[in-house]
Amino acid sequence: MIVDDDRITVGLLRTLLELDGFDVVLAADSETAFDRAKHDRPDAFLVDYHLADMEGTQFVNQLRASEQFARTPVIMTSGLNRADEAMSAGANKFLIKPFDPGDLVSLLKQLLGMH
């Protein structure tokens, strides 16, 4: 699941991930993301640091507080180096935008135990 309100970035990432065989679910804000996640049960989350309705770190805190998503892999992204905040919130990995799409795919495969 990609949780980001930047339509251009989301569109590119969705295409790249789908070409790599991933099923992608999109959400522009945390409320939509939680609703869709409960239904779609994503294997991983890609969360932007700045969401439309809250900071991405708050969203990750909510994920970690939920029994259903407490251990689901989370990669957080931002144009600024927010790695410390992301990791403190419970993200597994952090990528600074712009990042190499290949790095994202590699990280996802690593976190999901795909080789």
MARZA-380315 format. One line per field, with one value per residue: chain; residue number from 0; x, y, z of N, C-alpha, C in turn. Coordinates in nm, 2 decimals, padded with zeros to 4 digits. Example, Ala and Ser with C-alpha at 12.3 -4.5 7.8 and 13.67 -1.06 7.14 Angstrom:
REM residues 2
cadena	[A;A];
num	[0;1];
npx	[01.32;01.28];
npy	[-00.57;-00.22];
npz	[00.78;00.71];
capx	[01.23;01.37];
capy	[-00.45;-00.11];
capz	[00.78;00.71];
cpx	[01.32;01.29];
cpy	[-00.33;00.00];
cpz	[00.78;00.79];
END
This chain:
REM residues 115
cadena	[A;A;A;A;A;A;A;A;A;A;A;A;A;A;A;A;A;A;A;A;A;A;A;A;A;A;A;A;A;A;A;A;A;A;A;A;A;A;A;A;A;A;A;A;A;A;A;A;A;A;A;A;A;A;A;A;A;A;A;A;A;A;A;A;A;A;A;A;A;A;A;A;A;A;A;A;A;A;A;A;A;A;A;A;A;A;A;A;A;A;A;A;A;A;A;A;A;A;A;A;A;A;A;A;A;A;A;A;A;A;A;A;A;A;A];
num	[0;1;2;3;4;5;6;7;8;9;10;11;12;13;14;15;16;17;18;19;20;21;22;23;24;25;26;27;28;29;30;31;32;33;34;35;36;37;38;39;40;41;42;43;44;45;46;47;48;49;50;51;52;53;54;55;56;57;58;59;60;61;62;63;64;65;66;67;68;69;70;71;72;73;74;75;76;77;78;79;80;81;82;83;84;85;86;87;88;89;90;91;92;93;94;95;96;97;98;99;100;101;102;103;104;105;106;107;108;109;110;111;112;113;114];
npx	[00.08;00.06;00.09;00.04;00.00;00.09;00.02;00.16;00.40;00.30;00.17;00.38;00.53;00.34;00.32;00.58;00.61;00.41;00.50;00.70;00.57;00.41;00.11;-00.07;-00.21;-00.37;-00.36;-00.45;-00.45;-00.43;-00.67;-00.82;-00.63;-00.62;-00.88;-00.88;-00.67;-00.76;-00.94;-00.80;-00.56;-00.27;00.07;00.28;00.37;00.42;00.50;00.46;00.63;00.50;00.17;-00.16;-00.35;-00.21;00.10;00.33;00.46;00.29;00.09;00.23;00.28;00.01;-00.04;00.15;00.03;-00.19;-00.30;-00.33;-00.15;00.09;00.33;00.37;00.57;00.71;00.80;00.92;00.91;01.06;01.14;01.32;01.57;01.45;01.50;01.56;01.33;01.14;01.22;01.20;00.93;00.85;00.90;01.04;01.23;01.39;01.37;01.52;01.37;01.45;01.45;01.61;01.42;01.48;01.60;01.39;01.23;01.41;01.43;01.17;01.14;01.33;01.23;00.99;01.07;01.13;01.33];
npy	[-00.12;00.21;00.52;00.83;01.16;01.28;01.28;01.24;01.12;00.89;00.77;00.70;00.53;00.33;00.22;00.13;-00.06;-00.24;-00.34;-00.49;-00.70;-00.66;-00.62;-00.32;-00.10;00.21;00.51;00.84;00.97;00.92;00.83;00.71;00.52;00.35;00.25;00.11;-00.06;-00.23;-00.38;-00.47;-00.58;-00.52;-00.63;-00.48;-00.13;00.18;00.48;00.83;01.10;01.34;01.36;01.43;01.46;01.42;01.38;01.14;00.99;00.98;00.82;00.58;00.52;00.47;00.24;00.06;00.04;-00.10;-00.43;-00.59;-00.47;-00.45;-00.57;-00.54;-00.47;-00.14;00.12;00.44;00.76;01.07;01.40;01.53;01.45;01.25;01.03;00.95;01.02;00.87;00.61;00.60;00.61;00.37;00.27;00.04;00.09;00.38;00.61;00.87;01.11;01.22;00.88;00.58;00.37;00.10;00.06;00.08;-00.14;-00.35;-00.32;-00.37;-00.64;-00.76;-00.70;-00.84;-01.10;-01.20;-01.32];
npz	[00.00;-00.09;00.07;00.02;-00.09;-00.32;-00.64;-00.88;-00.81;-00.68;-00.90;-01.07;-00.90;-00.85;-01.11;-01.16;-00.94;-01.00;-01.25;-01.15;-01.04;-00.81;-00.63;-00.60;-00.37;-00.32;-00.12;-00.03;00.21;00.57;00.69;00.48;00.41;00.64;00.64;00.39;00.43;00.63;00.49;00.26;00.36;00.33;00.25;00.30;00.37;00.21;00.31;00.30;00.46;00.50;00.51;00.39;00.60;00.84;01.01;00.87;01.05;01.27;01.16;01.12;01.39;01.46;01.31;01.43;01.68;01.63;01.64;01.41;01.22;01.35;01.30;01.03;00.75;00.71;00.50;00.51;00.35;00.24;00.13;00.29;00.53;00.74;00.88;01.15;01.29;01.15;01.20;01.48;01.51;01.42;01.17;00.93;00.74;00.58;00.31;00.12;-00.08;-00.40;-00.47;-00.59;-00.79;-00.80;-00.56;-00.39;-00.47;-00.41;-00.13;-00.05;-00.13;00.03;00.29;00.28;00.26;00.01;-00.25];
capx	[00.00;00.13;00.01;00.10;-00.09;00.15;-00.04;00.26;00.49;00.22;00.15;00.51;00.56;00.25;00.36;00.71;00.59;00.32;00.58;00.78;00.48;00.34;-00.03;-00.06;-00.33;-00.33;-00.44;-00.39;-00.45;-00.43;-00.80;-00.84;-00.53;-00.67;-01.00;-00.84;-00.58;-00.84;-01.01;-00.71;-00.46;-00.14;00.19;00.38;00.33;00.52;00.43;00.52;00.64;00.40;00.04;-00.26;-00.42;-00.13;00.24;00.34;00.51;00.17;00.02;00.30;00.24;-00.12;-00.02;00.21;-00.06;-00.29;-00.25;-00.33;-00.04;00.20;00.46;00.37;00.68;00.68;00.91;00.88;00.99;01.05;01.24;01.41;01.62;01.37;01.52;01.55;01.19;01.07;01.26;01.15;00.79;00.83;00.92;01.15;01.34;01.36;01.43;01.51;01.32;01.41;01.52;01.62;01.31;01.53;01.63;01.26;01.19;01.50;01.39;01.04;01.16;01.40;01.14;00.89;01.14;01.13;01.47];
capy	[00.00;00.34;00.62;00.95;01.25;01.33;01.20;01.21;01.02;00.77;00.71;00.64;00.42;00.22;00.15;00.05;-00.18;-00.34;-00.40;-00.59;-00.80;-00.62;-00.56;-00.19;-00.03;00.35;00.59;00.97;01.01;00.82;00.77;00.62;00.41;00.26;00.18;00.02;-00.16;-00.33;-00.46;-00.53;-00.64;-00.51;-00.70;-00.37;00.00;00.28;00.60;00.96;01.16;01.45;01.32;01.54;01.48;01.40;01.34;01.00;00.92;00.95;00.71;00.46;00.49;00.40;00.10;-00.02;00.02;-00.20;-00.57;-00.63;-00.42;-00.42;-00.62;-00.52;-00.38;00.00;00.21;00.58;00.84;01.22;01.48;01.57;01.34;01.23;00.89;00.92;01.03;00.76;00.48;00.61;00.59;00.22;00.23;-00.05;00.15;00.51;00.65;01.01;01.13;01.11;00.75;00.49;00.28;-00.03;00.04;00.05;-00.28;-00.44;-00.31;-00.44;-00.78;-00.79;-00.69;-00.94;-01.23;-01.24;-01.30];
capz	[00.00;-00.10;00.14;-00.03;-00.16;-00.44;-00.75;-00.98;-00.74;-00.66;-01.03;-01.11;-00.81;-00.88;-01.24;-01.14;-00.86;-01.07;-01.34;-01.07;-00.99;-00.69;-00.64;-00.53;-00.33;-00.30;-00.03;-00.03;00.34;00.67;00.71;00.37;00.42;00.74;00.59;00.28;00.49;00.70;00.39;00.16;00.43;00.26;00.30;00.34;00.35;00.17;00.37;00.29;00.59;00.51;00.46;00.38;00.72;00.96;00.98;00.84;01.17;01.34;01.09;01.15;01.53;01.47;01.25;01.53;01.79;01.58;01.64;01.27;01.15;01.44;01.24;00.88;00.71;00.67;00.45;00.51;00.25;00.26;00.06;00.39;00.60;00.86;00.92;01.29;01.33;01.09;01.27;01.61;01.50;01.40;01.03;00.92;00.66;00.54;00.19;00.09;-00.22;-00.49;-00.45;-00.70;-00.78;-00.78;-00.42;-00.32;-00.50;-00.33;00.01;-00.03;-00.14;00.15;00.40;00.26;00.25;-00.13;-00.30];
cpx	[00.09;00.04;00.09;00.00;-00.03;00.11;00.07;00.35;00.42;00.20;00.27;00.54;00.47;00.29;00.48;00.69;00.51;00.41;00.67;00.70;00.41;00.20;-00.02;-00.19;-00.28;-00.42;-00.37;-00.38;-00.46;-00.56;-00.84;-00.75;-00.58;-00.79;-00.97;-00.76;-00.66;-00.91;-00.91;-00.59;-00.32;-00.03;00.29;00.32;00.45;00.45;00.52;00.52;00.53;00.27;-00.05;-00.32;-00.34;00.01;00.24;00.38;00.39;00.09;00.10;00.28;00.11;-00.11;00.04;00.13;-00.17;-00.23;-00.24;-00.21;00.09;00.34;00.47;00.49;00.64;00.81;00.85;00.97;00.97;01.16;01.34;01.46;01.55;01.38;01.50;01.40;01.11;01.10;01.20;01.00;00.76;00.85;01.04;01.27;01.29;01.43;01.41;01.47;01.42;01.50;01.52;01.51;01.36;01.56;01.50;01.22;01.28;01.46;01.27;01.06;01.23;01.31;01.03;00.94;01.14;01.28;01.47];
cpy	[00.12;00.45;00.75;01.03;01.31;01.24;01.15;01.10;00.89;00.70;00.64;00.52;00.30;00.14;00.07;-00.07;-00.28;-00.41;-00.51;-00.69;-00.78;-00.58;-00.43;-00.14;00.11;00.42;00.73;01.03;00.90;00.75;00.67;00.50;00.31;00.18;00.08;-00.09;-00.27;-00.43;-00.54;-00.60;-00.64;-00.58;-00.60;-00.23;00.09;00.41;00.72;01.02;01.27;01.40;01.44;01.57;01.46;01.37;01.19;00.92;00.89;00.83;00.58;00.42;00.42;00.26;00.01;-00.05;-00.08;-00.34;-00.62;-00.59;-00.39;-00.46;-00.61;-00.43;-00.24;00.06;00.35;00.66;00.99;01.28;01.53;01.44;01.33;01.09;00.86;00.92;00.91;00.63;00.48;00.58;00.44;00.18;00.13;00.01;00.29;00.54;00.80;01.02;01.23;00.99;00.67;00.38;00.13;-00.05;00.01;-00.10;-00.38;-00.44;-00.39;-00.59;-00.83;-00.80;-00.80;-01.08;-01.29;-01.22;-01.32];
cpz	[00.00;-00.03;00.11;-00.10;-00.29;-00.56;-00.85;-00.93;-00.73;-00.79;-01.08;-01.03;-00.83;-01.00;-01.22;-01.05;-00.93;-01.18;-01.28;-01.01;-00.86;-00.72;-00.55;-00.50;-00.29;-00.20;-00.02;00.11;00.44;00.69;00.60;00.38;00.52;00.70;00.48;00.34;00.56;00.61;00.30;00.23;00.35;00.33;00.35;00.31;00.31;00.21;00.35;00.43;00.60;00.44;00.46;00.52;00.85;00.91;00.96;00.97;01.26;01.29;01.12;01.30;01.54;01.41;01.36;01.65;01.75;01.58;01.50;01.20;01.23;01.38;01.09;00.85;00.66;00.62;00.44;00.41;00.28;00.17;00.16;00.46;00.74;00.91;01.06;01.34;01.28;01.17;01.41;01.61;01.47;01.25;01.03;00.84;00.62;00.41;00.16;-00.05;-00.28;-00.47;-00.58;-00.69;-00.75;-00.63;-00.35;-00.34;-00.42;-00.18;00.04;-00.04;-00.02;00.27;00.40;00.25;00.11;-00.18;-00.44];
END
